[in-house]
Amino acid sequence: MIAVIGATGNVGRALVHRLVAANSPVRALTRDPERSGLPAQADTVRFQLDDPAPLFTGVTRLFLYAHATTPALLDTARRAGVQHVVLLSSGIIADGADETHPIHIVHATAEQHIRDSGLTWTFLRPNAFAGNAFQWAPQIRAGNTVRGVFANSLTAPIHEDDIAAVAERVLLDEGHENTAHRLTGPESISNTEQITAIGQAIGRPLDYVEVPPDQAGPELFPHVPPHMLEGMLKIFAATVDTPPEITTTVEGITGVPARPFSIWAKDHADDFR
Ligand SMILES: NC(=O)c1ccc[n+]([C@@H]2O[C@H](COP(=O)([O-])OP(=O)(O)OC[C@H]3O[C@@H](n4cnc5c(N)ncnc54)[C@H](OP(=O)(O)O)[C@@H]3O)[C@@H](O)[C@H]2O)c1
């Protein structure tokens, strides 16, 4: 059986749905099973850190997020019979990266705990998520103008279900042991172009109005913890007019090309209405 920790996350939920559709036994670990809305075919169980051992009974493979990756949890999982762990890490882990950046530290620490755990592993290192566009949802629901930083910030946003598709293959197939996969969407797109694509998806023209970063308060970044904001702005600044990394790893592993942002916007149109 495969266990998914963080089963209601954007990627975790998509992965649970994929494993259910593939008739692959899956235990969905979530802090609040009653409100999870996960498919009935998944074995949905409350994720409790004070007594984690029973969570892993019968589990051989585990998907988890960096925030859940502790030595104690990994040790419990290994003792219970888990052999392989797939971590949703980050593309920030790269040669020449700023190793003092808080986001680097979170993911590098999680990767190190896993390397030290005695489990085999696969690290998924995606760059920008298409879902980061949810930061604009409150403004788009309220009107046709979106205020934000760095109109010409270029990224290759990846659909959460493409990350889940890679995770599914890595969990079910052999050959990904002790390997890191860099994941991106298929094309470079600016913030302005993302807003245009969302406007097309919801049938309403939208404008992106650039705000200087020193005037960008936390209200523009509802999903970014305030202590991370400065570090995030530093990352965004480096992407202005800079072509992003684009990999073909999604297609290489799943056989299906990564979806462009316009498809993500159509898939999530209702979230912006
Ligand atoms: N955004 C990006 O551009 C980007 C780029 C590279 C990597 N990443 C990585 O991807 C992650 C985001 O993925 P996502 O969008 O799928 O995540 P998400 O939607 O925020 O979901 C994470 C899930 O983990 C569980 N969780 C959250 N906080 C927790 C806590 N304090 N303790 C225990 N469980 C907690 C929750 O599941 P339950 O409520 O079901 O327990 C939550 O739904 C980031 O945190 C980062 O590590 C993001």
The ligand as a MOL file (V3000), in Angstrom:
LIG
                    3D

  0  0  0     0  0            999 V3000
M  V30 BEGIN CTAB
M  V30 COUNTS 48 52 0 0 0
M  V30 BEGIN ATOM
M  V30 1 N 4.4260 26.8470 -4.6340 0
M  V30 2 C 5.5120 26.6040 -5.3510 0
M  V30 3 O 5.7990 27.2790 -6.3560 0
M  V30 4 C 6.4130 25.4650 -4.9600 0
M  V30 5 C 7.5670 25.2450 -5.6900 0
M  V30 6 C 8.3970 24.1840 -5.3500 0
M  V30 7 C 8.0600 23.3530 -4.2780 0
M  V30 8 N 6.9440 23.5910 -3.5660 0 CHG=1
M  V30 9 C 6.6220 22.6830 -2.4260 0
M  V30 10 O 5.2770 22.2820 -2.5390 0
M  V30 11 C 4.5870 22.5510 -1.3220 0
M  V30 12 C 3.1730 22.9770 -1.6320 0
M  V30 13 O 2.4780 21.9060 -2.2590 0
M  V30 14 P 0.8910 21.9250 -2.3260 0
M  V30 15 O 0.4590 23.1600 -3.0360 0
M  V30 16 O 0.4130 20.6040 -2.8030 0 CHG=-1
M  V30 17 O 0.6130 22.0810 -0.7500 0
M  V30 18 P -0.6850 22.5090 0.0090 0
M  V30 19 O -1.8550 22.5560 -0.9110 0
M  V30 20 O -0.3400 23.6830 0.8430 0
M  V30 21 O -0.9280 21.2280 0.9320 0
M  V30 22 C -0.0560 20.7180 1.8760 0
M  V30 23 C -0.8660 19.7560 2.7490 0
M  V30 24 O -0.0430 19.3520 3.8300 0
M  V30 25 C -0.8240 19.3270 5.0400 0
M  V30 26 N -0.2420 20.3380 5.9570 0
M  V30 27 C -0.1090 21.6550 5.7460 0
M  V30 28 N 0.4650 22.2550 6.8020 0
M  V30 29 C 0.7170 21.2870 7.6910 0
M  V30 30 C 1.3160 21.2580 8.9680 0
M  V30 31 N 1.7700 22.3690 9.5620 0
M  V30 32 N 1.4180 20.0640 9.6080 0
M  V30 33 C 0.9700 18.9500 9.0300 0
M  V30 34 N 0.3930 18.9190 7.7990 0
M  V30 35 C 0.2670 20.0680 7.1430 0
M  V30 36 C -2.2290 19.6730 4.6910 0
M  V30 37 O -2.8950 18.4590 4.4490 0
M  V30 38 P -3.9630 17.8720 5.4910 0
M  V30 39 O -4.7630 19.0490 5.9970 0
M  V30 40 O -4.7360 16.9210 4.6360 0
M  V30 41 O -3.2170 17.1960 6.5720 0
M  V30 42 C -2.0830 20.4250 3.3920 0
M  V30 43 O -3.2190 20.3010 2.5810 0
M  V30 44 C 5.3830 23.6880 -0.6570 0
M  V30 45 O 5.1790 23.6730 0.7240 0
M  V30 46 C 6.7900 23.3580 -1.0750 0
M  V30 47 O 7.3250 22.4100 -0.1550 0
M  V30 48 C 6.1050 24.6290 -3.8840 0
M  V30 END ATOM
M  V30 BEGIN BOND
M  V30 1 1 1 2
M  V30 2 2 2 3
M  V30 3 1 2 4
M  V30 4 1 4 5
M  V30 5 2 4 48
M  V30 6 2 5 6
M  V30 7 1 6 7
M  V30 8 2 7 8
M  V30 9 1 8 9
M  V30 10 1 8 48
M  V30 11 1 9 10
M  V30 12 1 9 46
M  V30 13 1 10 11
M  V30 14 1 11 12
M  V30 15 1 11 44
M  V30 16 1 12 13
M  V30 17 1 13 14
M  V30 18 2 14 15
M  V30 19 1 14 16
M  V30 20 1 14 17
M  V30 21 1 17 18
M  V30 22 2 18 19
M  V30 23 1 18 20
M  V30 24 1 18 21
M  V30 25 1 21 22
M  V30 26 1 22 23
M  V30 27 1 23 24
M  V30 28 1 23 42
M  V30 29 1 24 25
M  V30 30 1 25 26
M  V30 31 1 25 36
M  V30 32 1 26 27
M  V30 33 1 26 35
M  V30 34 2 27 28
M  V30 35 1 28 29
M  V30 36 1 29 30
M  V30 37 2 29 35
M  V30 38 1 30 31
M  V30 39 2 30 32
M  V30 40 1 32 33
M  V30 41 2 33 34
M  V30 42 1 34 35
M  V30 43 1 36 37
M  V30 44 1 36 42
M  V30 45 1 37 38
M  V30 46 2 38 39
M  V30 47 1 38 40
M  V30 48 1 38 41
M  V30 49 1 42 43
M  V30 50 1 44 45
M  V30 51 1 44 46
M  V30 52 1 46 47
M  V30 END BOND
M  V30 END CTAB
M  END
